[in-house]
Amino acid sequence: MLNGADKSEVQLVPAGDKLEAKGAFKVAKGTKGVVVLNLAGKAAMTARFEVK
C-alpha cells in the first residue's frame, strides 16, 4: 500500500471465498496498491489499483 510517502506491506489471508488484508495500514482516497499472487513460489498474477 502506498499512501503519500507512507509505504506498507500487507499480508492477504483467506477469509471464506475471498482474501482479506491483515495488519496496520492506512487506506484513504488516492491510496495505491499492488497485489502479487504467488503460486509454487513464482508470481502468477499482478494487479494494481487506486482508491477513488
FENMONOR-V844316 format. One record per residue. RES is the residue in one small letter. PHI is phi in radians with two decimals (none if undefined). Layout:
[[RES;PHI] [RES;PHI]]
This chain:
[[m;none] [l;-2.18] [n;-2.18] [g;1.16] [a;-1.60] [d;-1.50] [k;-2.11] [s;-2.51] [e;-1.79] [v;-2.23] [q;-1.50] [l;-1.69] [v;-2.18] [p;-1.06] [a;-2.44] [g;1.24] [d;-1.75] [k;-2.44] [l;-1.90] [e;-2.24] [a;-1.39] [k;-2.12] [g;2.20] [a;-1.74] [f;-2.77] [k;-1.79] [v;-2.26] [a;-2.46] [k;-0.95] [g;1.65] [t;-1.11] [k;-1.96] [g;-2.51] [v;-2.30] [v;-1.97] [v;-2.11] [l;-1.70] [n;-1.89] [l;-2.22] [a;0.96] [g;1.39] [k;-2.13] [a;-1.11] [a;-1.78] [m;-2.75] [t;-2.24] [a;-2.32] [r;-2.07] [f;-2.62] [e;-2.38] [v;-1.31] [k;-1.72]]
